Amino acid sequence: MVFLDWRAYPWYWSFTDQFWYACLLVVLVPGLLAFMLLFFRNDTGFGGNNGFTDFKRILGLRIADPVTRATLFTLTGVYLAAVLVLSRAILRSKVGRVLTAIRDSESRLMFSGYNPLGYKLFIWTLSAVLCGIAGALYVPQVGIINPSEMSPANSIEIAIWVAVGGRGTLLGPVLGAALVNGAKSFFTQSFPEYWLYFLGLLFVFVTLFLPRGVIAIPGMLRGRKA
C-alpha cells in the first residue's frame, strides 16, 4: 500500500499488515464511522483526495496473478449470494416485517407500540458492515480506492440501479447494477460525453414506463399472452 510517499506506517496503522486485523477493521470501521469528510483530510492518514493505490499482494499472493483475480471474483460472487440469502431471511423474520412497516408507515407503527429506533439502527449498521466487506473485495480487484467513492453522485447511481432493476425486490437491484454498469462501460469507452444524458433518460424511462423495473418484464409479457 503506497500513498503520500510515506515510507513507514504511522502508529494508527499499526498491525494493518496482519490479515486478521485488516479483516476485523473491514467489519468494525464501517459500522462505527459514518463520516465522509473525515476521509478527505490529509492529516487523518487516509490519503486525502488521492486515497490508497498500488495494492500488490494479499496473503502473500500477487493480486495481478490471474488465479488470484479469479479467486477474488469467485469470492465476490459467493458473498453476493450469501448477502441475498441473509437479506431474504431478515425479510421473512419479525424484524423484516417491522422494517417493512417502518418503510410503509412509521407513524402507524409507533402508534402500535413499536419503537423504530433500534430497528433502524440495526439495519443501518448491518448495511454499513456489508458495504465494508464488499469494499474490501472491490479494492484489490480495481487497485485503487479514494473518498470520491463515497460521493453523493454514487448514491444517486445506486438508486438508479434499484429503480432500473426493480424496487421492493432482492434480485432487482442486482440486475439493475449489472445493466447500468454494463451500459456505463460501453458509453464511457465509446461515447463518454453522452453517458450522463443516457443515465438520466434511462431513469426517466424506467420511472414512466417500467415503474416496477426490468425484473417485472417477464410477468408483464405473461400477462399480455394470457
Secondary structure as UniProt FT lines:
FT   TURN            4..5
FT   HELIX           11..13
FT   TURN            14..17
FT   HELIX           19..32
FT   HELIX           37..40
FT   HELIX           42..44
FT   TURN            48..50
FT   STRAND          52..53
FT   STRAND          57..58
FT   TURN            59..60
FT   STRAND          61..62
FT   TURN            63..64
FT   HELIX           66..91
FT   HELIX           94..111
FT   TURN            112..113
FT   HELIX           116..142
FT   STRAND          144..145
FT   HELIX           147..150
FT   HELIX           152..165
FT   TURN            167..168
FT   HELIX           171..190
FT   HELIX           192..194
FT   HELIX           195..209
FT   TURN            211..212
FT   HELIX           214..216
FT   HELIX           217..225
//
